[in-house]
Every structure is written in C-alpha cells, then in structure tokens.
Amino acid sequence: MLWLWVLLGVLAVLVVLVAVGYNRLVRLRNEANTGWANIDVQLQRRTDLIPNLVEAVRGYAAHERAVFDEVTRARAALRQASTPSAAGDANDVLTAALGRLFAVAEAYPELEASENFLRLQEDLTDTEDKISAARRYYNSTVMHYNTAVQSIPWVLVAKPLGFRAKEFFSATGDTAVPQVSLAPSS
C-alpha cells in the first residue's frame, strides 16, 4: 500500500513538472512570437517609409532643378535675344523665374522639400533603431526559448509536445555600405 502512495506521489510530481514545463515553454514561445511580430511591424514601417523617402528626394531634386533650369533657360534666352522685343520677353521670363527663386529662398530658408527629406530620413533612422531593438529582444527571447527546449528537464516535455527550436533573426546579405547619389542621372 505504501508503494502505491509513493507511486501516486511521484506521478503527481511528474504531472506538475510537465504542466509547469509546458506552461513555461508556451510563455517563452509566445514571447518569441511577440518579438517577431514587433520586428515585422518595424520592417513594414520601413518599407512604407522608403517610397516616401524616394519621392521626397525625387521631388526635391525636381523642384530645385526646375527652378534652376528655368533661370538658366531664361538667362540663355536673354543672352540670345537679337531684337528688343525678344529681349524684353526673355527679360520678363527671367524676372519671373528669379522672382520664384527668391520667393522660394526667402519663404523657405531651408526648403520645405529638404525638411521633408530630413524628417523622412530621421523617421527611417528611428525605424532602423527600432528594428535593431526589436531584433535584440527577439533574439534574446529565442535564446531563452531555445535553451529551455534543448535543456533538461524541459527537453523531455518539449519534444513530445511539439516544441521546436526557433531561428535567430540576423542581418544577412551584403554588408557593404550602399553608395547613394543625389546627382541627376545623365
């Protein structure tokens, strides 16, 4: 009779250990999944920012180029004018172009397009920092989860109940610094 009570006690302890181990593994798996969800949110944010950043640069270059091209064309037309009427018309065009250039320079000492670019650049840098922090959190939770899944006594619970090690999130691919050029293409 005593051996039956000892056996029931050992089984009860084993059931409690399995339940505690299972719950711990579920918590660690959920933390790792949450970590991945945080990375995914930041990656999506970054992919949403990049087209805006590209358009801001394109818009900024086009805006500046259009003003300078207009001034350059008007100046060239004035220099090439052979009649007073042509020179007057060219002068009016140049005056208007210079007026737009001065208005832009006076109204926006740091051009609005440039401010948009800087804001988008800051947002992208902030997002990169958040991705880095989310990656560190995720990798930390994966390390704890994988350690639990692969170590005794939890390995005895993990494998039969379908818990498998997770992959770490690491930067892969070309690690060279990208070359960025804002110069217009020829």
N, C-alpha and C positions, 0 to 999 in steps of 0.2 A: 504494500500500500504506500509506503514511503517513497519508493522509486517512482510511482505514478505521480505523486505530488512534485517530485523533483523534475520529472519529465515535463509536466504541465508548466512548471515554473520556467524551465529552460525554453520551452516553446513560447510562452508568454513574453519572455525577454527577447527572443528572436523576432517575434511578431512586432514588438515595439521598436526594435532596432531597424527592421525592414521599413516600417512606417516612417520612422524618423529619417532614415536614409532616403527613402522615396521623396518625402516632403522636401528635404534639403536639396536633392537633385532637381526637383521641379522648380524650386525657388531659384537655384543657380541657372538653370536653363532659361527661365523667364527673364532673369536679369540680363543674360547674354542676348536674348531675343530683343529686349528693350534697347540694349546698347546698339544692336544692328539697326533697329528702327530709327534711332537717333542719327546714325550715320546716313541712312537712306534719306531722311528729311533734309540734312545738310547738303548731300550730294544733289538732291532735286533742286534745292535753293540755288546752288551754284550753277546748275545747268539753266535755270531760269534767268540768272543774272548775266550770263555770258552773252546771249544775243543783245541784251540791252547795252552792255559794255561795248560790243562791236558796233552797234548802231550809233552810240554816243561818239565813238572815235570817228566813225564814217561821217556822221553829221557834223562833227566839229571840223574835220578836215574839209568837208564840202563847204561848210559855212565860211571858213576862213579863205578857202581857195576861191570861192565865188566872189567875195568882196575884193580880194587882191587881183583876181583875174579881171574883174570889172574895171578896177582902177587902172590896171596895166593896159587893157584894151582901149579904154577912153584916152589914156595918155598917148598911146601909139596912134590912135585916130587923130588926135590933136596935132601931133607932130607930122602926120602925113597929109593933113588938110592943105589943099592947094588954093582954095578960094576962101574969101572971108565968110561966106555963108557956111561952108563946110567946117571951117574953124570954129565958128560960133556954135554950130550944132555939137561939134565934138567937145567944145568947152563946157556947154551945158551938161552933156553926158558925164564929163569928168567931174564937174562940180557936184552933180548929184551923187556920183559914186564916192567922191571924197566925203560928202555930207553923211552918207551911210556909214562909211568907215569911221568918221569922227563920232557919229552918234553911237555906234557900237562901242568904240573905245571909251567914250565919256559915260555912257549909261552902264556899261559893264566893264569896269576896270579889269576884273578877271572874268573873262567872258562866261556867260551863262552856260554855254556848252561845255566849257572847261570845268566849271563847277560840277556839272552833271557827271562828267567823266571822273573827276576826283571822288565824288560821292559813290559812284558805282565801283570805282577802284577800292575805296575803303570798305564798301559792302562785300566785295569779293574777298578782300584780305580778311575781314571779320569772319566770313563764311569758311575760308581756309583754316582759320584758327579754330573755329567750332568743329570742323571736320576732324582736325588733329586731336582736339579734346575728346570728341566722341569716339575716335579710334582708340585712344588710350583707355577710355572707360570700357569700351567693348572688349579690347584685348585683355584687360585686367579681369573682367567677368568671365571671359572664355578661359583664361588661365585657371581661375578658381574652379570653374565648372569641369574643365578637363582634368584637373588634379583630383577632384572628387570622383569623377567617372573612372579614373585609372588607378586609384589607390585603394588599399584595403582599409576598412571593410566595405566601402561603398561600391567597389567594383563587383562585389558579389550580388549587389542589388541592381546596379546599373545595367550590366549586360543582359540579364534575363528580362528586364523590364524595358529594354529597347533604347536606353540612353547611349548615345554615341558621342565621341569627341567632336568638337566644332573646330572649324578653321579660324585662324587668326586673320585679321584684316591688316594687310601691309601694302605700302606703296610699291607698285610694280611698274615695269616698263622702263622707258628711257629716263634716266635721272639727270641728263644734261639740261642746263639752263636754257629755256627757249629764247630764241632771238626775236625780239619784237621791233618792228619798224613802223613808224607812223608816216614815213615818207610816201608820197604818192607813187604809184607804180607807173612805169614808163610804158 
